[in-house]
Amino acid sequence: MPNLINEDDCPEGLPGWLATFGDLMSLLLTFFVLLLSFSSMEEIKFQKAMGSLRGSLGVFDSEPELSQPIRILMPLVRGSVAQSQNIRKSAEELEKTLSDEGFEGDITLEGTASGLVIRIQAPVLYDVGRAVLKPSIQNALNKIGDMLILLPNEIVVQGHTDNRPIIRGDYASNWELSFQRAVNVVRYLITETNIHGRRLSAEGYGEHRTLVPNTTQENRAKNRRVEIHILYAGEVDGNLEIIAKAFEQAGVDGQRDGGGAILKKRSWEE
């Protein structure tokens, strides 16, 4: 009888719960790997994602950041928007009034970066070579004064001539004539329309600031004019203040500009 080989009984396997535990550990490992991958996300992508989320909810913890700055171009003007609109409205009303009075073409209004210019052609203001105001222009100056008195702005009256020399008369040169013409307009605005003298100044430029070349008689007529400048309120340049102070100490209020002498009277009240 053959000998029987005794086989050892196989030991029992691992407990059944261990397989479930192993699966749980695998899931936990996968979860932590995912957490690690999220934590290493690029900061830019994360910020974009958070920005989209906050934007969709309508909530921002801070001001949104821009990749490039925005450049805002503003016109180079001295005055505020409200000031500009106020002057423009007054100018439109004055332009209509002067047109109704028959001064269309002789008196023009022009907006500039520094304010408003009321340009009056010399023939309606003065006789040739003279600086005495014509009676026919007084009504127009009254209308202009009615507008100016309602505005707080500084007013500069400029006199201009053409390039023809003065042969005879009360004035030795064009710049003296131009200055006296500006002075007479300023004096009229003060005495007849009650504009405060502190707001007014007169300047004479002679033939040195032309609108058009003095090549024809028509062009010379355009250059003979008086301009009333209504200036936007703004700070005075420091260099100009120093120059003005120096002239004041010397007893003269004037300067030279563009090859021509300019006389200025800054204040019209003693």
C-alpha positions in Angstrom: 0.0 0.0 0.0 1.6 3.1 -1.1 2.5 5.6 1.5 0.2 8.6 1.6 1.7 12.1 1.6 0.3 14.2 4.3 -0.5 17.6 2.9 -0.4 20.6 5.2 -3.6 22.5 5.4 -3.4 25.9 3.7 -3.5 28.7 6.2 -6.4 31.0 6.1 -6.2 34.1 4.0 -6.2 37.7 5.1 -9.3 39.0 6.8 -12.0 40.2 4.4 -12.1 43.7 5.7 -8.5 44.3 4.7 -9.5 44.4 1.0 -12.0 47.1 1.7 -9.4 49.0 3.8 -6.9 48.8 0.9 -9.5 50.3 -1.5 -10.1 53.1 0.9 -6.4 53.9 1.2 -6.2 54.0 -2.6 -9.0 56.4 -2.9 -7.5 58.6 -0.2 -4.2 58.6 -2.0 -5.9 59.7 -5.2 -7.7 62.4 -3.4 -4.5 63.9 -1.9 -2.8 63.7 -5.3 -5.7 65.8 -6.7 -5.4 68.3 -3.9 -1.7 68.6 -4.5 -2.3 69.2 -8.2 -4.8 72.0 -7.4 -2.5 73.7 -5.0 0.3 73.9 -7.6 -2.0 75.6 -10.2 -0.5 78.6 -11.9 -1.3 81.8 -10.0 -2.4 83.7 -13.1 -4.9 81.0 -14.1 -6.2 80.9 -10.6 -6.7 84.7 -10.5 -8.5 84.6 -13.8 -10.7 81.9 -12.6 -11.5 83.7 -9.4 -12.1 87.0 -11.3 -14.6 85.3 -13.5 -16.3 83.8 -10.5 -16.5 87.1 -8.7 -17.6 88.9 -11.8 -20.4 86.5 -12.4 -21.6 87.0 -8.9 -21.3 90.8 -9.1 -19.0 91.0 -6.2 -15.5 92.4 -6.1 -13.2 92.5 -3.1 -11.0 95.1 -4.7 -10.6 97.2 -7.9 -10.1 95.0 -11.0 -6.5 95.0 -12.2 -5.7 95.9 -15.8 -2.9 94.4 -17.8 -2.3 97.8 -19.4 -3.1 101.3 -18.1 -5.8 103.2 -19.9 -4.7 106.6 -21.3 -7.3 109.3 -21.1 -6.7 112.2 -23.5 -8.1 115.5 -22.4 -8.0 118.8 -24.3 -5.4 121.3 -23.2 -7.7 123.9 -21.8 -7.4 125.9 -18.6 -11.0 125.8 -17.6 -13.4 123.2 -16.3 -16.1 121.7 -18.4 -18.8 123.6 -16.5 -17.0 126.9 -17.0 -16.6 126.2 -20.7 -20.2 125.3 -21.1 -21.3 128.5 -19.3 -19.2 130.7 -21.6 -20.4 128.9 -24.7 -24.0 129.4 -23.7 -23.4 133.1 -23.1 -21.6 133.4 -26.4 -24.4 131.8 -28.4 -26.9 134.3 -26.8 -24.6 137.2 -27.5 -24.0 136.1 -31.1 -27.7 136.1 -31.8 -28.2 139.5 -30.1 -25.4 141.1 -32.2 -26.7 139.6 -35.4 -30.2 141.0 -34.7 -28.5 144.4 -34.1 -26.9 144.3 -37.5 -23.3 143.6 -36.5 -23.0 140.2 -38.2 -19.6 140.0 -39.9 -18.2 143.0 -38.1 -18.2 141.2 -34.7 -17.3 137.6 -34.5 -17.0 135.1 -31.7 -14.4 132.3 -31.5 -13.8 129.7 -28.9 -10.1 128.9 -28.2 -8.2 126.7 -25.8 -7.8 129.7 -23.4 -11.4 130.9 -23.5 -13.6 133.0 -25.8 -12.5 135.7 -28.2 -14.9 138.5 -29.3 -13.3 140.0 -32.4 -14.4 143.5 -33.4 -13.3 144.9 -36.7 -11.7 148.4 -36.4 -13.8 150.3 -38.9 -17.0 149.9 -36.8 -15.0 151.0 -33.7 -12.9 153.9 -34.9 -12.1 156.3 -37.7 -8.8 155.7 -39.6 -5.8 156.6 -37.4 -7.9 157.5 -34.4 -8.8 155.8 -31.1 -12.1 157.6 -30.2 -15.0 155.1 -30.1 -17.7 155.7 -32.7 -21.2 156.3 -31.2 -22.6 153.6 -33.5 -20.6 150.9 -31.7 -21.8 151.8 -28.2 -24.9 149.7 -28.4 -22.9 146.6 -29.3 -20.4 147.3 -26.5 -23.4 147.5 -24.1 -24.6 144.1 -25.2 -21.1 142.7 -24.8 -20.9 144.3 -21.3 -24.2 142.7 -20.3 -22.8 139.3 -21.0 -19.4 140.0 -19.4 -20.8 141.2 -16.2 -22.5 137.9 -15.6 -19.2 136.0 -15.9 -16.5 135.9 -13.3 -13.6 135.5 -15.7 -10.7 137.7 -16.3 -11.0 139.9 -19.5 -8.2 141.1 -21.7 -8.8 143.7 -24.4 -6.2 143.6 -27.2 -5.6 146.2 -29.9 -4.2 145.3 -33.3 -3.4 147.3 -36.5 -2.1 146.5 -39.9 1.5 147.2 -41.0 1.0 150.5 -42.6 3.0 153.2 -40.8 1.3 156.2 -39.2 2.3 159.3 -41.3 0.6 161.9 -39.2 -1.7 162.0 -36.2 -1.7 161.8 -32.4 0.3 158.6 -32.2 3.9 157.9 -33.1 3.5 154.3 -33.9 1.0 151.5 -34.5 1.5 149.9 -31.1 0.7 153.2 -29.4 -2.5 153.5 -31.4 -3.4 149.9 -30.8 -2.9 150.2 -27.1 -5.0 153.4 -26.8 -7.8 151.8 -28.8 -7.8 148.9 -26.3 -7.7 151.3 -23.4 -10.7 153.2 -24.6 -12.7 149.9 -24.9 -11.7 149.0 -21.4 -12.7 152.4 -20.1 -16.1 152.2 -21.8 -16.8 148.7 -20.3 -15.9 150.0 -16.8 -17.8 153.3 -16.9 -20.8 152.3 -19.0 -21.4 148.6 -18.2 -20.1 148.6 -14.6 -17.7 145.7 -15.0 -15.2 145.7 -12.2 -11.9 147.2 -13.2 -9.9 144.5 -11.5 -11.1 142.0 -14.1 -10.0 144.1 -17.0 -6.6 144.7 -18.7 -5.6 146.3 -22.0 -2.8 145.3 -24.4 -1.5 146.8 -27.6 0.3 144.7 -30.2 0.5 147.0 -33.1 1.0 145.1 -36.4 2.9 142.2 -34.8 0.1 139.7 -34.3 -1.7 139.4 -37.6 -4.5 137.1 -38.5 -3.5 137.0 -42.1 -0.5 138.3 -44.1 -0.7 142.0 -44.8 -0.4 141.4 -48.6 -3.8 142.9 -49.7 -6.1 145.6 -48.6 -8.7 143.0 -47.6 -6.2 141.2 -45.4 -5.0 144.5 -43.8 -8.7 145.3 -42.9 -8.9 141.9 -41.2 -5.8 142.7 -39.1 -7.2 146.0 -37.9 -9.2 144.9 -35.0 -9.9 144.9 -31.2 -10.2 141.5 -29.5 -11.9 140.9 -26.1 -10.5 137.8 -24.6 -12.6 136.1 -21.9 -10.1 133.8 -20.2 -10.7 130.5 -18.5 -9.9 130.7 -14.8 -6.5 129.2 -14.1 -3.2 129.6 -12.3 -0.8 132.3 -13.6 2.6 131.0 -14.7 5.2 131.8 -12.1 7.6 133.4 -14.6 4.9 135.8 -15.8 4.4 136.9 -12.2 8.1 137.6 -11.7 8.2 139.6 -15.0 5.1 141.6 -14.0 6.6 142.3 -10.6 9.8 143.6 -12.1 7.9 145.9 -14.5 5.8 147.1 -11.6 8.8 148.0 -9.5 10.2 149.9 -12.5 7.0 151.9 -12.8 6.2 150.3 -16.2 3.7 147.6 -17.0 4.9 146.2 -20.3 7.0 143.7 -22.3 8.3 143.0 -25.8 6.8 140.1 -27.7 7.2 138.9 -31.3 9.4 141.9 -32.3 6.9 144.5 -31.1 6.4 146.5 -28.0 3.4 145.6 -25.9 2.0 148.0 -23.3 -0.2 146.5 -20.6 -2.3 148.0 -17.9 -3.2 145.2 -15.4 -5.4 147.1 -13.0 -7.8 149.9 -13.7 -8.5 151.0 -10.1 -6.3 153.1 -8.0 
